[in-house]
Amino acid sequence: MGLRNTATEFGTLAKTLHWLVTIGIFVLIYLGIEQSGMERGPEKDEIRFIHGSIALVVLFLMTIRIFWRWMNEVPVHPDGMAPWQRRIATVVHWGLYVTVFTQLTAGAMIVATAGKGLPFFGLFSVPLPVVENHDNHEWWEEVHEFVWMPVAALITVHILGALYNHFIAKNDVFRRMTVGVK
C-alpha cells in the first residue's frame, strides 16, 4: 500500500489523516459534552483550553485531508452499489467536511470574538484578525452548540454505512480505509 490513493483503496496518508481526525473529533465531542454541564471555574477553563488546542490540531489535519483529497484519486464506489447509495455516501462525506469545518470555525470564532488567541497546549496562541464583540461571540456560541448535532448525525450515518457495506453488502468499502482491500 502506497502513500497515494488508488482507484480501489485509500493510501497511507489518507487513512492516517482519516483516523487521526476521527479520534480528534470523538475527543472534542467528549470534552465538549463534559464541560457543557460544568460551572464556570478553573476546571472548566482547563477543559476548554484542551478542547481548543485539540480543535486547532483537527483543523490543521482536516485542511491537509481536504487538499490531499483534491490532489488524489478517490476510490470508486464498488460494483453493484445502487445509485442512491452512491449519492448518499457522497452527500454524507461532503456533509461531514462542511459541518466539521463549520464547527471548528465556530469554535475558533468564539475564542476570537472574546478577544483571545487560539490556544495550542500552552506553547503559543494563534491570533485571529477578529474584533472582540459580545454579540458576535454569542452568535458563534449558538452556531457551535447547534452544529455538533448534525456532525454527530452524519458520523452515525457514516459509521452505519461502513458497517452495512462490510457486514451486509460484503464489499471492500470498510477495508479500503482500514486493513486494505482483498
DRENSE-685185 format. One record per residue: x, z, y of N, C-alpha, C in turn; chain; residue in three letters. Coordinates in steps of 0.2 Angstrom, whole numbers, plus 2048, in hexadecimal, padded with zeros to 3 digits. Layout:
BEGIN
n.east  n.up  n.north  ca.east  ca.up  ca.north  c.east  c.up  c.north  ch  aa
X  Z  Y  X  Z  Y  X  Z  Y  A  ala;
...
//
This chain:
BEGIN
n.east  n.up  n.north  ca.east  ca.up  ca.north  c.east  c.up  c.north  ch  aa
804  800  7FA  800  800  800  804  800  806  A  met;
803  7FB  80B  807  7FB  811  804  7FE  817  A  gly;
808  7FE  81C  806  801  822  7FF  7FE  825  A  leu;
7FF  7F7  825  7FA  7F3  828  7F4  7F2  823  A  arg;
7EE  7F1  825  7E8  7F0  821  7E8  7E9  81E  A  asn;
7E5  7E9  819  7E4  7E2  815  7DC  7E1  815  A  thr;
7DB  7DB  812  7D3  7D9  812  7D0  7DE  80D  A  ala;
7D3  7E1  809  7D0  7E6  804  7D1  7ED  805  A  thr;
7D6  7EF  809  7D7  7F6  80A  7DA  7F8  810  A  glu;
7D9  7FE  813  7DC  800  819  7E4  802  817  A  phe;
7E8  801  81C  7EF  803  81B  7F0  80A  81C  A  gly;
7F7  80C  81B  7F9  813  81C  7F7  816  823  A  thr;
7F9  812  828  7F7  815  82F  7F0  816  830  A  leu;
7EC  811  82E  7E5  812  82F  7E2  818  82B  A  ala;
7E4  819  825  7E2  81E  821  7E4  825  824  A  lys;
7EA  825  826  7ED  82B  829  7E9  82D  82F  A  thr;
7E8  828  834  7E5  82A  83A  7DD  82C  838  A  leu;
7DA  829  834  7D3  82A  832  7D3  832  82F  A  his;
7D7  834  82B  7D7  83B  828  7D9  840  82D  A  trp;
7DE  83E  832  7E0  843  837  7DA  844  83C  A  leu;
7D7  83F  83E  7D2  83F  843  7CC  843  83F  A  val;
7CB  841  839  7C5  845  835  7C6  84C  835  A  thr;
7CC  84E  834  7CE  856  834  7CD  858  83B  A  ile;
7D0  855  840  7CF  857  846  7C8  858  849  A  gly;
7C4  853  847  7BD  854  849  7B9  859  846  A  ile;
7BB  85A  83F  7B7  860  83C  7BA  867  83F  A  phe;
7C0  867  841  7C3  86D  844  7BF  86E  84B  A  val;
7BF  869  84F  7BC  869  855  7B4  86B  855  A  leu;
7B1  869  850  7AA  86B  84F  7A9  872  84D  A  ile;
7AE  874  849  7AE  87B  847  7AF  880  84D  A  tyr;
7B5  87E  850  7B6  882  856  7B1  882  85C  A  leu;
7AE  87C  85D  7A9  87C  861  7A3  880  860  A  gly;
7A1  880  859  79B  884  857  79D  88C  858  A  ile;
7A3  88D  855  7A6  894  856  7A5  897  85D  A  glu;
7A8  893  861  7A8  896  868  7A2  896  86C  A  gln;
79D  892  86A  797  891  86D  792  897  86E  A  ser;
793  89B  869  78F  8A1  869  793  8A8  86B  A  gly;
799  8A7  86D  79D  8AC  870  79C  8AE  877  A  met;
79D  8B4  879  79C  8B6  880  7A3  8B4  883  A  glu;
7A2  8B3  88A  7A8  8B1  88D  7AD  8B7  88D  A  arg;
7B4  8B5  88C  7B9  8B9  88C  7BF  8B6  889  A  gly;
7C4  8BA  888  7CB  8B7  885  7CB  8B4  87F  A  pro;
7C7  8B6  87A  7C6  8B3  873  7C3  8AC  874  A  glu;
7BE  8AC  878  7BA  8A5  879  7BF  8A1  87C  A  lys;
7C3  8A3  881  7C7  89F  885  7CD  89C  880  A  asp;
7CF  8A0  87C  7D4  89E  877  7D2  899  872  A  glu;
7CB  899  870  7C9  894  86C  7C8  88E  86F  A  ile;
7C5  88E  876  7C4  888  87A  7CB  885  87B  A  arg;
7D0  889  87C  7D7  886  87D  7D9  882  877  A  phe;
7D8  885  871  7DA  882  86B  7D6  87C  86A  A  ile;
7CF  87C  86B  7CB  877  86B  7CD  871  86F  A  his;
7CF  872  875  7D1  86D  87A  7D7  86A  878  A  gly;
7DC  86E  875  7E2  86B  873  7E1  867  86D  A  ser;
7DD  869  869  7DC  864  863  7D8  85E  865  A  ile;
7D4  85F  869  7D0  859  86C  7D5  854  86F  A  ala;
7DA  856  873  7DF  852  876  7E3  84E  870  A  leu;
7E4  851  86B  7E8  84E  865  7E3  849  862  A  val;
7DD  84B  861  7D8  846  85E  7D7  840  862  A  val;
7D6  841  869  7D6  83B  86E  7DB  837  86D  A  leu;
7E1  839  86D  7E7  835  86C  7E7  831  865  A  phe;
7E6  835  860  7E5  831  859  7E0  82C  859  A  leu;
7DA  82E  85C  7D4  829  85C  7D6  823  860  A  met;
7DA  824  865  7DC  81E  86A  7E1  819  865  A  thr;
7E5  81C  862  7EA  818  85E  7E6  815  858  A  ile;
7E1  819  855  7DD  816  850  7D9  810  852  A  arg;
7D6  810  858  7D2  80A  85B  7D7  804  85C  A  ile;
7DD  805  85F  7E1  800  860  7E4  7FD  859  A  phe;
7E5  801  855  7E7  7FF  84E  7E2  7FB  84B  A  trp;
7DC  7FD  84C  7D6  7F9  849  7D6  7F2  84C  A  arg;
7D6  7F2  852  7D6  7EB  856  7DC  7E7  854  A  trp;
7E2  7EA  852  7E8  7E6  851  7E8  7E4  849  A  met;
7E4  7E7  845  7E4  7E6  83E  7DE  7E3  83B  A  asn;
7DF  7E0  835  7D9  7DD  831  7D5  7E3  82F  A  glu;
7CF  7E3  82F  7CA  7E8  82C  7C8  7E6  825  A  val;
7C9  7EA  820  7C6  7E8  81A  7BF  7E6  81A  A  pro;
7BE  7E0  816  7B7  7DE  816  7B3  7E2  812  A  val;
7AC  7E1  813  7A7  7E5  80F  7A8  7E2  808  A  his;
7A6  7E7  803  7A7  7E4  7FC  7A1  7DF  7FB  A  pro;
7A3  7DB  7F6  79E  7D6  7F3  798  7DA  7F1  A  asp;
792  7D7  7F2  78C  7DA  7F0  789  7DF  7F4  A  gly;
78C  7E1  7FA  789  7E6  7FF  784  7E2  803  A  met;
77E  7E5  803  779  7E2  807  77A  7E1  80E  A  ala;
778  7DC  811  779  7DB  818  777  7E1  81D  A  pro;
771  7E4  81B  76F  7EA  81F  774  7F0  81E  A  trp;
777  7F0  818  77C  7F6  817  782  7F4  81B  A  gln;
784  7EE  81C  78A  7EC  820  789  7ED  827  A  arg;
783  7EC  829  781  7ED  830  781  7F5  832  A  arg;
77E  7F9  82D  77E  800  82E  786  803  82E  A  ile;
78A  800  82A  791  803  82A  794  801  830  A  ala;
793  7FB  833  796  7F9  839  794  7FD  83F  A  thr;
78D  7FE  83F  78A  802  844  78D  80A  844  A  val;
78D  80C  83E  78F  813  83D  797  814  83F  A  val;
79B  80F  83D  7A2  810  83F  7A3  80F  847  A  his;
7A0  80A  84A  7A0  80A  851  79D  80F  855  A  trp;
797  812  852  794  817  855  798  81E  855  A  gly;
79C  81E  84F  7A1  824  84F  7A6  823  854  A  leu;
7A9  81E  855  7AE  81D  85A  7AB  81E  861  A  tyr;
7A5  81C  863  7A2  81D  869  7A1  824  86B  A  val;
79D  827  866  79B  82E  867  7A1  833  867  A  thr;
7A6  832  863  7AC  836  863  7B0  835  869  A  val;
7B1  82F  86C  7B4  82E  872  7B0  831  878  A  phe;
7A9  831  877  7A5  834  87C  7A6  83B  87C  A  thr;
7A6  83E  876  7A6  845  876  7AD  848  878  A  gln;
7B2  844  877  7B9  846  879  7BA  845  881  A  leu;
7B7  840  883  7B7  83F  88A  7B3  844  88E  A  thr;
7AD  846  88B  7A9  84B  88E  7AD  852  88E  A  ala;
7B0  854  889  7B4  85A  889  7B9  85A  88E  A  gly;
7BD  854  88E  7C2  854  893  7BF  854  89B  A  ala;
7BA  851  89C  7B7  852  8A2  7B4  859  8A4  A  met;
7B2  85D  89F  7B0  864  8A0  7B6  867  8A3  A  ile;
7BC  866  8A0  7C2  86A  8A2  7C4  867  8A9  A  val;
7C4  861  8AA  7C6  85E  8B0  7C2  860  8B6  A  ala;
7BB  85F  8B5  7B7  861  8BB  7B6  868  8BC  A  thr;
7BA  86C  8B8  7BB  874  8B9  7C1  875  8BD  A  ala;
7C5  86F  8BE  7CB  870  8C2  7D1  871  8BE  A  gly;
7D1  870  8B8  7D6  872  8B3  7D9  86B  8B0  A  lys;
7DF  86C  8AD  7E2  867  8A9  7E0  868  8A2  A  gly;
7E1  862  89E  7E0  863  897  7E5  866  894  A  leu;
7E4  86C  890  7E9  870  88D  7EC  86C  887  A  pro;
7F3  86E  886  7F6  86B  87F  7FA  871  87C  A  phe;
7F6  875  879  7F9  87B  875  7FE  87F  879  A  phe;
7FD  880  880  801  884  884  808  881  886  A  gly;
809  87B  884  80F  877  885  80F  874  88C  A  leu;
809  871  88E  808  86E  894  800  86C  895  A  phe;
7FE  86A  89B  7F8  868  89C  7F8  861  89F  A  ser;
7F3  85D  89D  7F2  856  89F  7ED  856  8A5  A  val;
7EF  855  8AB  7EB  855  8B1  7E7  84E  8B1  A  pro;
7E1  84F  8B2  7DC  849  8B3  7DB  848  8BB  A  leu;
7DB  842  8BD  7D9  841  8C4  7D2  841  8C5  A  pro;
7CF  847  8C4  7C8  849  8C5  7C7  84F  8CA  A  val;
7C3  84E  8CF  7C1  854  8D3  7BD  859  8D0  A  val;
7BF  85F  8D2  7BB  865  8CF  7B4  864  8D2  A  glu;
7AF  865  8CE  7A8  864  8D0  7A3  868  8CB  A  asn;
7A0  86D  8CE  79C  871  8C9  796  86D  8C6  A  his;
793  869  8CA  78D  865  8C7  78F  860  8C2  A  asp;
795  85C  8C3  798  858  8BE  79A  85C  8B8  A  asn;
79D  862  8B9  79F  866  8B4  799  868  8AF  A  his;
793  86A  8B2  78D  86B  8AE  78B  865  8AB  A  glu;
78B  85F  8AE  788  859  8AB  78D  858  8A4  A  trp;
793  858  8A5  798  856  8A0  797  85C  89A  A  trp;
795  862  89C  794  867  896  78E  865  892  A  glu;
789  863  896  782  860  892  784  85B  88E  A  glu;
788  856  890  78A  850  88C  78D  852  886  A  val;
792  857  887  796  859  881  792  85D  87C  A  his;
78D  861  87F  789  865  87A  784  861  877  A  glu;
782  85B  879  77E  856  876  781  852  871  A  phe;
787  84F  873  78A  849  86F  78D  84B  868  A  val;
78E  852  867  791  854  861  78C  853  85B  A  trp;
785  853  85D  780  852  858  780  84B  856  A  met;
780  845  85A  780  83F  857  787  83E  853  A  pro;
78C  841  856  793  840  852  792  843  84B  A  val;
78F  849  84A  78E  84C  844  789  848  840  A  ala;
784  845  842  77F  841  83F  783  83B  83C  A  ala;
787  838  840  78A  832  83E  790  833  839  A  leu;
793  839  839  798  83B  834  794  83C  82E  A  ile;
78E  83F  82E  78A  840  828  789  839  825  A  thr;
786  835  828  784  82E  826  78B  82B  823  A  val;
790  82B  826  797  828  824  799  82B  81D  A  his;
798  832  81D  79A  835  817  796  833  811  A  ile;
78F  833  812  78A  831  80D  78B  82A  80B  A  leu;
78C  826  810  78E  81F  80E  794  81E  80A  A  gly;
799  821  80B  79F  821  807  79E  823  800  A  ala;
79A  829  800  798  82C  7F9  794  827  7F5  A  leu;
78F  824  7F9  78A  81F  7F6  78E  81A  7F3  A  tyr;
793  817  7F7  797  811  7F4  79B  813  7EF  A  asn;
79E  819  7EE  7A2  81B  7E9  79E  81D  7E3  A  his;
799  821  7E3  796  823  7DD  790  81F  7DB  A  phe;
78C  81C  7DF  787  818  7DD  788  810  7DD  A  ile;
78B  80E  7E3  78C  806  7E3  792  805  7DF  A  ala;
797  80A  7DE  79D  80A  7DA  7A1  804  7DC  A  lys;
7A2  804  7E3  7A7  7FF  7E6  7AD  802  7E8  A  asn;
7B2  7FF  7EC  7B8  802  7EE  7B8  804  7F5  A  asp;
7B2  805  7F8  7B2  807  7FF  7B5  80D  801  A  val;
7B4  812  7FC  7B7  819  7FD  7BE  819  7FC  A  phe;
7C0  815  7F6  7C7  815  7F4  7CC  812  7F9  A  arg;
7C9  80D  7FD  7CD  809  802  7CF  80E  808  A  arg;
7CC  813  808  7CE  818  80E  7D1  81E  80B  A  met;
7D2  81E  804  7D5  824  801  7DB  822  7FC  A  thr;
7D9  822  7F6  7DF  821  7F1  7E1  819  7F0  A  val;
7DD  815  7F3  7DE  80E  7F2  7D9  80A  7ED  A  gly;
7D9  804  7ED  7D4  800  7EA  7D7  7FF  7E2  A  val;
7D2  7FE  7DE  7D3  7FC  7D7  7D8  7F6  7D6  A  lys;
//
